[in-house]
Amino acid sequence: QQAAVERNPLSFHTYRTLGLMYNAHAESSGRREDHRAAVRDMQTALVRYPHNAELQADSAEVYAAAGEADLATVTANNALKQDQINRAAGHSDKWLTDNVRQRMESLSTGR
C-alpha cells in the first residue's frame, strides 16, 4: 500500500482504493480504526480530485458507514451537484448511475 502511494503520491486512485479497502475491512471486522483509515484515505482522494462525482459518491458511502453522518450528507449533496454539472455539460461518461443517484439522494437528506 505504501509502495503504491510512493510511486504516485498525487494520484487519487491509490487513496480511493485504500479507502474502499479499509471500509470493506471495517464492515467485516467492526474495527473503528479501519473506519477512521477509510475516512482519512477517501478525504485524501477527494483533495486530489474534488470534482469527481463517482469519488464523491463513494466517499459519502464510506463516511456513512463510518458513522460520519454530517460529512456523508454534505458529500452526497456534492456528488449530486457535480453529477448535475456533468449532465448539463454532456459528460455522459461521468454521470452517476441511477442506483448511485438514488443512494446519494437518500444520504443527502440524512436518511
C-alpha atoms as one frame of an Amber mdcrd trajectory, in Angstrom:
protein
   0.000   0.000   0.000   2.700   2.425   0.999   4.686   1.490  -2.107   1.723
   2.416  -4.318   1.449   5.796  -2.613   5.178   6.385  -3.004   5.046   5.551
  -6.733   2.329   8.117  -7.409   1.609  10.268  -4.346  -0.590  12.740  -6.201
  -2.970  10.175  -7.681  -6.429   9.938  -6.187  -6.776   6.328  -7.381  -4.462
   4.858  -4.770  -6.172   6.634  -1.888  -9.613   5.721  -3.208  -8.614   2.071
  -3.434  -7.152   2.153   0.070 -10.245   3.886   1.440 -12.575   1.341  -0.103
 -10.354  -1.487   1.116 -10.313  -0.171   4.681 -14.074   0.334   4.521 -14.664
  -3.254   3.403 -12.401  -4.496   6.159 -14.185  -2.316   8.721 -17.548  -3.657
   7.618 -16.420  -7.221   8.255 -14.274  -6.593  11.349 -16.204  -3.795  13.016
 -12.901  -2.153  13.932 -13.273   1.585  14.441  -9.665   2.254  13.398 -10.410
   0.753   9.968 -13.339   3.144   9.578 -11.069   6.046  10.525  -8.461   4.926
   7.972 -11.161   4.624   5.298 -12.421   8.147   6.010  -8.871   9.544   6.012
  -7.986   7.961   2.685 -11.238   8.989   0.996 -10.693  12.568   2.179  -7.180
  12.487   0.739  -8.540  11.176  -2.573 -11.108  13.995  -2.684  -8.425  16.619
  -2.120  -6.685  15.265  -5.211  -9.821  15.094  -7.407 -12.638  17.149  -5.839
 -14.779  17.306  -8.986 -15.243  13.568  -9.490 -18.889  12.729  -8.771 -18.251
   8.991  -8.517 -15.443   9.545  -5.998 -17.697  11.858  -4.020 -20.422   9.213
  -4.010 -18.009   6.504  -2.854 -16.746   8.842  -0.155 -20.258   9.655   1.048
 -21.000   5.952   1.457 -17.736   5.367   3.320 -18.486   8.304   5.623 -21.976
   6.981   6.317 -20.618   3.516   7.085 -18.118   5.099   9.489 -20.908   6.922
  11.331 -19.926  10.335   9.953 -23.499  11.331   9.082 -22.928  15.062   8.608
 -19.912  14.504   6.387 -21.838  11.870   4.430 -24.738  14.281   3.867 -22.521
  17.119   2.640 -20.522  14.821   0.380 -23.655  13.177  -1.056 -25.001  16.634
  -1.893 -21.684  17.485  -3.557 -21.869  14.282  -5.601 -25.364  15.151  -6.791
 -24.332  18.726  -7.668 -21.299  17.513  -9.618 -23.430  14.933 -11.400 -25.841
  17.690 -12.416 -22.924  19.753 -13.769 -21.664  16.734 -15.707 -25.121  16.097
 -17.151 -25.585  19.732 -18.166 -22.175  19.700 -19.859 -22.980  16.473 -21.705
 -20.256  14.425 -19.998 -22.212  11.171 -20.167 -19.089   9.195 -19.258 -19.077
  10.948 -15.868 -22.752  10.556 -14.943 -23.708   8.702 -11.791 -25.825   5.625
 -12.384 -29.470   5.765 -11.359 -28.786   3.459  -8.399 -25.942   5.641  -7.140
 -28.033   8.796  -7.592 -30.826   7.242  -5.527 -28.386   6.318  -2.749 -26.959
   9.851  -2.804 -30.424  11.370  -2.683 -31.150   9.265   0.379 -27.871  10.205
   2.063 -28.271  13.876   1.134 -31.366  14.131   3.280 -29.725  12.398   6.211
 -31.758   9.187   5.813
